[in-house]
Amino acid sequence: MGRHKTEPAAEANRRAEVLRGAARLFVEKGFEATTTRDIAEAAGMRSGSPFYHFRSKLDLLKAVILEGLANSDARQQAAIAGVADPLERLRILVRTHLASLHEFDCDSPLLIGETRALDAAAKRDIAAAFDAYQIPWQATLDALAAAGQLASAAPPVRLWLFGMLNWSTHWYRPDGTMTLDALADSAVATLLGGAPPAHGSAA
């Protein structure tokens, strides 16, 4: 009986290792340049073993993006639960998104561009998941605009904000003098036209 109880947990752990390894490689090398051998080595498996869990590399890419978005959405929903003030909610959303970019394994926001390799059905599934992820962001921006704290909450503002945050992966250094809290303050101040607190530099 013990063997049957432990096997599902072990397989779930192996699946998670494949997802983590693939996500890192897809971000670092790109989807096309990442081989199935690369993925197997990253997960500590023999070549071909990852496809016990996934039908193909494309299936794995879809799973990486969807699982990463689901995890990121769960974190942000938990973080903003009970937060009524839209300004504080915005800062929490920004800080939580930055955590998803810099502190967790599945870098889904950075892999959205790789969806070009997927078929139409997979793209629709990912688009729906990303739309769901953005719902609290747009609601928060709308509330800030209604309160006169934001000039416009038109959808391009939300997309511009995501672009700004995601680009931080190209220059932010965890070992620099700027914390993610300071980076979140700076992003919110930039959006709202205020001055962020002085927390140091990213370099």
N, C-alpha and C positions, 0 to 999 in steps of 0.2 A: 504493500500500500504506500509506503514512504516513497518508493521510487516513482510511482505514478503521480504523487503530489508534487515532487520536486521538479519533474521534467518540464511542466508548463512554465514554471518560474525561470528555469534555466534557459528555455527557448526564448522567453520574453527578454531576458537579459542579453542573449546573443543578438536578437533582433535590434535591441536598443544600441548595441555596440556597432552593428552595421550602419544604422542610421547616423550615429555620431560620426563615425569614420567617413562615411560618404558625404555628409554635410560639410565637414571640414575640407575634404578634397575638392568638392564641387566649388567651394568658395575660393580656395587657394589656386587650383589649377584650371577650373572651368569644367563644365560637364563633358564636353567633347574630348578634352585631353585626359580625363580621368579614365583609367582602364579598370576592368573588372578585377584584374590582379592587384591593382592599387587598393581597391576597396577591401578585398580579402585580406591583404597585408595589414591595412589599418585596423581591421576588426580582429586580427590575430587568427585568421582562418586560412584554410587551403583554398586555392583558386577554384571558383565555382560554388563554394559553400554558401556565400551570401544569397544565392538564388534558390536555396531551400526556403527562404523567407520571402523572396521577391521574384516575380516572373522574369524581369529584365532590368537593365540599367535604367530604362525610362520609367518603369514601374517604381523603382527605388527613388528616382528623382521626385516623382509625384508624392510619394510617401514622405520623403524628407521635408518637402515644402509644406504639405498639409499638416504633418505632425508638429513641425516647428511653429506654424501659425496657430494651431490649437493650443500649444503650450504657452505661447506668448499671450494669446487672448485670455487664457485662464489666469495668468499672472496679473494682467492689467485689470481684469474684472474684480479679482480679489483685492487689488490695491485701491481701487476707487470706490469699493462698496461703502455706502454710507457717507460719502463725501459730497456735500451739497454745493459748496462754493465752486463755481466754474473755474476760477483762476487757480485754486489749489488743485482741482481735478486735472486741469491742463498740465500743471507741473508734475503731478504724479504720473500721468500718461506718458509724458516726455521721458521722465526718469526711468519708468518701467520699460519703455521701448529701448532706451539706451542700454539698459541691463540685458535685454534680449540680444542686442547687437554685440555687447562686449563681455558679458559674464556667463553666457550659456552656450551649449554645444551646437544646437541646430540654428544656423544663421539664416532662417527663412527669408527675412526681408531682403537679404543680399542675393537670393537665388531667384527672385521673381523674374529677372531678365532671362533666366535659363528656360523659362516655360516655352520659348520659341521651338524647342526641340520636341515638345509634347503634342499629342493629337488634340483635336477640338474638344472632345469630351473631358479630357484631363484639364485643359485650360479653363473650361467652364467651372469645374469643381474648385480649382484654385482661385479663380476670380470670385466665386461665391464666398469662399473662406476669407479672402482678403477684404471683400466688401463688409463681411460681418465684423472683422477685426477693426475696421474704420468707423463703425457706427458710433461708439462712445466719443471718438474724436470729433466727428462732425457735430454731434449733439452739444459737446462742450464749446466748440467754436461758435455755434449758433447762440448759445447762452451768453457768451462773452460779447458778441456783436449786439445782442438785444439789450445788454447792460451798458452799452457804450464803451466797452473796454477794448474792442477790436473793430477796426474800420470796416472790415468785410469778412464774412464767413463763407464766401463763395467756394465751391469745391476746389478750384485751383490753389487756394490758400492752404487747404489740408494737404494736397499733393506736394506743394512746395515745401511744407514743413517736413513731410516724410523724406523728401529728397535731401534736405539739409541735414537731418538726423542721420540718415543712412550713409551720407558722405563722410561722416566722422570716422568711419572705419578706415579711411585712407590716411588719416593724419593723427588721430587720437592715440596717445601712448599711455597705457595704464601705469607705467613707471614714471610718468611726468609729474608735474606739480599740480595739475588740474584734476580734481576728482570728477566722477560722473555727476555728483550732486551739483558741482559748480558748472559743469557743462549743461546740465538741464536748466539751471537758472539763466545761463547765458542765452540758450535757445529761446526760452520763454520771453526774456527781455527783448531779444531781437524781433520776435514776432509782434510783440505789443508796443515796440518803440520806446522801451525804457532802458535804463542802464543796469546791467547785472552787478551783483556784489563782486568785489575783488577777491577772487579765490586763487589766483595764480594763472600760469599759462599751461598749455597742453604739452609743451616740449620740455 
